[in-house]
Amino acid sequence: MLAELKGLNEECGVFGIWGHQDAANITYYGLHSLQHRGQEGCGMVLTDGKNLTGVKGEGLVTEIFTSEKMQGLSGHAAIGHVRYATAGGGGYENVQPFLFNSQSGGLALAHNGNLVNAAQLKDQLEAQGSIFQTTSDTEVLAHLIKRGGFADLKTRVKNALGMLKGAYAFLIMTETEMMVALDPHGLRPLSLGKIGDGVVVASETCALDIVGAQFIRDIEPGELVIINEEGIHSERFAHATQRSMCSMEYVYFSRPDSNVDGINVHTARKNLGKQLALESVIHADVVTGVPDSGVSVAIGYAEASGIPYEMGLIKNRYVGRTFIQPSQSLREQGVKMKLSPVRGVVEGKRVVMVDDSIVRGTTSKRIVAMLKEAGAKEVHVCISSPPIKNPCFYGIDTSTQDELIASKLSVEELRELIGADSLTFLSVEGMVKGIGRPYADGGQCLACFTGQYPTEIYPATEPVSENLTVEEVKLGAN
């Protein structure tokens, strides 16, 4: 879906490689394959065994890593990052990886996720003399590591990670080693692979595929993987809890050719479509999906319902990043520029329009209108996730309940708002079944749908007990 136009935006993507003389170019291609996870900024830091060097900037991978800049990058290891601003906002200073230099050596950090106790930790660190150079929550880890006393780096990293709450997949690199860490709940995907004698780490397996790396396994929740000249070593910095993989990784964020924790994303989305067909009996002539994530769902819906799938909406791949336009009128014009209905497919037809989610409702309203302007007799909207009623504190750009239209309107009121002839959301149970997580209770985070958070949620000051509802969290903040 055109998330940049509707208010739902990805977290970030991380990529790392160790032990390959072409580390810079491999990281470039790895980051390019993860571009869908963040389009506001990108960067990479390399090591040649003695020094850390970095390049970063605001823009797309192809814009920042020009051929001239790539020619000046060398090293046998690198970490890279593509960013969509969540905690801390935008700006060059918040583009990752962060690179810190001190008398004891350099330290580079790249992070996917969001720390829910970052504000509390920052207050404590500043009271102890720390001075922050960015507004990103990621910088907290660097300060915690550097203030870890005289212990070795591994011990300081483990102690620092133990103080963090929330969602995080971290890549940490010095001149002589790389460390990889995943939060104890495993809210974000992170995979390990090999390319020749080198080791590759990436947010999604599609990045491993694009650089020709062989998938080894997924990083486990609460695991710290250390990679250096001696090889790969794994330790635990925290006891693993019940995994709570973000449901939206399957519904929207990840590329369809990725496998997230052992489940192919395209297959999961097809299954979501089949579940939608079981939960919504609609008499229609064609099924179409809103590109990109809605397409796989629409195929599954068509298979299960017997209604033929047609390409009723075309995405223009050559439009610039119109989501940066400030006004609502320009954002709505951006929808027209990025999506076009196929009149020959939808004219005179009863259309089932399949999409992944509704956040503000403005984009769904515009797409329904476009289909009807193209001659669709009826437009029935089917959403492959439950209504998003609760904010996400783990790295998705829905941090307040006010911006979530489903928290204010009933399904019927929302149907009327977007102008659809019918509106169906997939049930929570249907979504869990469709995704097919290999755990008895689903093993995934459902907080944005149910209000049950897998970690503690910290309001402005005092921490709140874990597994509270959004209403209880709000009461705790008042």
N, C-alpha and C positions, 0 to 999 in steps of 0.2 A: 504493500500500500504506500501511498505518497505520504509517509509519516512526517516528513519535514513540513508538510503543509497542514497537517491536522494536529500536531502537537505531541506526537509520540516519537521519541528519538532514541536511537541506540545508545549503548553505553560507550565502549571503546574497544579497540582490538590491540593485542600485543603479539609480537613475534620475536623470537630469539634464535640465534644459531651459534654453535661453538665448535671450533676445530675444522674450519673450512677457509681456504685462502681467498675464496670469492664471496666472503661473508656479506660485503656491501650490496652486491648485485642480487644475491639470494634474498636478503632482507627487503630490498626494493620490491621484488616480485611477491614476496610474502605479504608485505603491507598492501600492495595493490590488490591482492585477492581479498583482503580484509577491509577494503575501502568502504563497503556498505555499513560497517560498524562505526564510522566516524568520518565526517568530511570537513571538519572545521580546522584541523591542524594535524601535522604528522612530523615525525622525526626519527632519527636513529643515532645511536652511540656505538662506536667501535673501539676495540682494543687490539693493539699489536703485541701485547705482552708487557709493554712498558708504559704506554700512555693511553688515555681515553680521549677520543675526539668525537665531536657530535655536530650534527646538522639538523635543524628543525625550522618550522615556519608555519604560518597560517595559510591553509589551502590544501588542495588535493595532492596525492603522492606524485602525480606526473608534473604538477606545478612546482613543487618544492625540490624534488630530486631531479634537477636538470642534468643533461649529459656532462656539462662542465663541472657541476658539483660532484657527480658520481666519480669522475676521473680522479678527483682529489681524495677519495676515501679509500682507505686500505686497512686491513686487519684480518685476523683469523676468527674473530667472534664479534657479534653485534646483538643489540636489542633494539627493537623498533616499536612504534606506537602510532595508531591513528586515533583521533580524538573527536568525540562529540562532547561539548561542555556540559557537565552535570554540576557537581559541587565545585564552587569557586568561580564559575563563569568562564568567559572567553578571555582572549588576550594572548599575545606572544609568550609572555612569561609563564603562562599555564600550559603551554604546549610541551608534551613529553617526547622522549624520556628526559627526566631531570638529570643534570650532571653537576655533581658537587666535588670540589677539590679541597684537600686539606693537607697538612704536613705528613699525615700517615698514608696518603694516597687518595685516589679518586673513587667515586661511588656514583653509579647511574641507576635510575629507577624508572620503571614503566608499570602502569597500574590499570587494570580494568575492574570497575566496580565503584563502590562508594562506602566510605567509613561513616557509620552512624554516630560514633562518639568522637569524631574529629574535632568538633568545637571544644569539647571538654578537655581533650588532650592538648589542644593548642593553648588553652587558658593556662593549664598547668606548666607547659613548656615555656611559655612567655614569662610566667611568674618566676621561672628558674633561670631566665636570661636568654632564652632562644629568640632569634629574630628571623621571621619568615620572609622569604623573598617572593612568594607566590600566594595566591588565595586558594590553591588547590589542597584538598585533603591528603593527597599523595605525599606532600612534603613532610607530613607528620612522621612518617616512617623513618625518613632520613635523620631527623632530629633524635628520634628514639634510639636509633642504631648508634649514632655518634655519641650519645650521652650514656652509653651502656657500660662505661667504666673501662677497665683494662683487660677484660675477657677477650678471647679470640672472636673474630668476626662472626662465625657460625653461631656462637653462643649469644652474642649481642643481637643478631637477627632473630633468633628463636625467642629471646626474651621480649624483643620489641613487637613481634607478631602476636605474641600472647596478650598484648595490651589492646589490640585492635578489635573492634566490633563492627560487623557488617559484611559486605560482599567485597572480596578482593582476590584477584589473580595478579600476583606480583612477579616481575622479572627484575632481579638485582644483579648488577655486574660491577666488578672491580677490574683492575688490570690483569688479574690472574685467575679469576673464576666467575662463574655465573650461578646464581641461586634462583630457584623457582618455587613459589609458594601459593597454595590455594587455601581459602578460608575454611574453617572447620565444617561449615554447612555445605560447601561446594556449590554456592549460588551461581557461579560463573563457570563456563566450560574452559578447559585447558588441556591440551593434548601434547604428547611427547612422541618424537619420531627420530629417524636416522637418515642421513644422506651421506653415503660413503662411510667414512670414518667420523663424520661430524654428527652432532646432536642438534635437533631442531625442536623448538617449543612454539606453539601457536594457539590462539584463542579458538580457532576452528580447524578441522581437518582439511577443509578446502585449501588452506594455505600450505599444508604439507603436500597435498597432491600437486599444486601448481609448481612447486620447486623440485618435484621429483623425490620427495622424502617418503620413507616407509613408516607408516603408523606403528608405534610400539604399544602404547597404552595411554589411558587418561591419567592425569595427575589426580591423586586421591585427596579428599578433603582433609585438611590439617597436615598435609605432607610438605616437607621441605626437601627439594631435590638440589643437590650440589654437583656442579659440572666443572671439571678442571682437567689438567693434564693427566691426572691419575685416573680419570674416568668419571662414571656417574655413581653418586652415593645418595641414598635416600634415608631421611630421618623424619620423625614426627615432632612437630612443635606444639601440637594440640591433639587431644583425643577426638577422633571423628564422631560426629553426631549423625542423626538421620539426614541423609543428603536432601537438599532442598533446591534442586536445579530450577532456575528461573523458567517458568512455563512459557514466557514470551520468546525464549530462544527457539522453541519449536514452532510457535504460532507465527512469529514475525521476524525476529532479529537475524537468525542464522541463515546462511545460504542453503538452498535446497540440496546441494551436492555435499554438504557437510554431514558428518555423523557426530551427534552430540551425546556423549556418554553412552555410546553403543547403539544409538537409534538414528537411522537416516532421517533427515529433516523432511525431504520430499515425501517419503513414505508416511511419516507421521501426519503431514498435512493432508495427504490423500485420505488417511483414516479419519481425520477430523471432518473432512467433507462427507464421508460415508455416514458418520455419526449425525451430522447435520441433516442429511437426507432422512434418517430414521426419525429424527425429532421434529421434522417439519414436512408435512405433506402439502405440497404446492402443485397446482395444475399450471404448467407453463410449457412453452415451446422450445426455449433454449436456456442453457446455463452459461454464464460467462464469469470470469474471475478478474478482480482488480489487480493489475500487475504491481509487484511481482509475486508476493506471498499468497495472494488469493487464487493464483492460477492452479497450483497443485491441489488446493482445496476444492476448486470448482471441478477439476477432473474427477476427484473422488466422489463428489456429489452427483455428477452426471452418471458415473458408473453405477452407483447405488440406486438412483432414482429412475434411471432409464431415459431421462431427458437428455437430448444430445448437447455435448459441449461445443461451443462456438467461440471464436475470438472476437467478442463484441466490443472490447476496449483495447486500444493500441497505445503503448507508451512510447513517447518520443525520447530516444536515448541521447539526443544532442542538445538538449536545453540546459542552460547553465543553472547554477544553484539559486533559483528564484526564491527559495525559502527565506533568504536574508531580507527580502522586501518587507518594510515595516508595517504597511497598512493592510487592513483586511481586504480591501478591494484589489490590491495588487496580488495578495496571496491567492485570491479566488481566480484572478486572471492566470496565475501560475498553474492552477489546476487545468485550465483549458490548454495551456501550452504543453503540459506534460502528458495529458491523457486526451485521446480522441475516440469517440464512439464510431463503430463501423455501421453506417446506416443500412447497408445491404444485409447485415446480419440481424439487426434489432428492429428494423421498421416493420410495424404491424404485428410484432411478436410480444408474447408474454415472457418477460425476461426474469430469470433468477440471477441476481447480482451478488457474487460471493466476495467477501472481504475478511480481513483478519480481525479488525477491532474498530470501535468507535470511541474517540476521545472527546473532542469538542463537537463533533457532528457537522461541522461546516463543509468538510471535504465530501462526506457521504451525501450531503444535501446537494452539492454541486454536481456530483457524478450522476445521481438520480435524475436531476434536471437535464443534464446533457443527454442521457439515454432517452428521456421522453421527448426532448427537442429533436432527436434523431428519428422519432417515429415509434418508439416502443409503446405498445398498447398498455402494458402493465410492467411495473418494476418491483420485484419482491427481493428484499435485501436479507441475506443470510450471513451471519457473522460467526467465524470459526472459534470464538472464545466467548466466555460469559461477559456480562456488562462490567466494565472497569469502573468500580465505584470508590476505590481506595488508593491513596497515593503510594508510590514506590519510593523507598528510602535507600535502595541498593544500586542506583546508577541509571535508572530510566528517568526521563525528563517529565515526570508527573509527580512532583513532590508536594503538591497541594491538592486538596479535595475540590476546591472551588473550580478548577479547570476541567473537572471530569463531569461531562454532561449527564452520564448515567446515574450519578449520585444525586441529581436534582429531579430528574424526570422519570416517569414510568416508561415501560417499553412502548405502550400505546402513545404516550405523549411524544416520545422520541421518534416513533414512526411518523407521526403527524409533522414533526419538525423537519425531518429530512425529505418528506414528500413521497415516501414509499407506499406501495399498496399493501405490503405486509413487511414485518420486521421480525426476524427470529435470531436469537442468540443461542449459541450452544450452551448446554448446561455444564456445570462444573464436573459432574460425574461423566458426562459425555466427552469432555475435553481430556480428562485423566485417562479414560479408556482409549480414546483415539491416539493419544501420544504413546501410551503403552510403556510407561516407566516400569522397570523390573523390580518394583518393590510393592509390598502388600498395600501400603497407604499412598502409593503414587510417587513418593520420593521427589516431589517437586514443590516449588514455592507457589502458593496460590493467593498470596497476600493482597494483590491488587483486585482480586475478585471477592475474596472472603473476609478480608480485614484481619486474618490471623497471620502474624508475622513470626518467622522462624527465629529471629534474634530479638534482643532487647532493642527498643526504639527510644532514642534520647531526644526529648524536646529541648527547648532553649537552655534549660538549666539542669533539672534533676532527671536521672535515669528512670525509665519506666520498666516494670517487670516484663519479661518476655511473654509472648503469646497473648498479648492484650489486643482487643479490637481497636479499630480506629477511634471509635467514640471514647473509649477509655483513655487512649493516648491523648486525645484532645482535652479530656477532663484533667489529665495530669499536667498539661501545659498551662491550664488556666489557674 
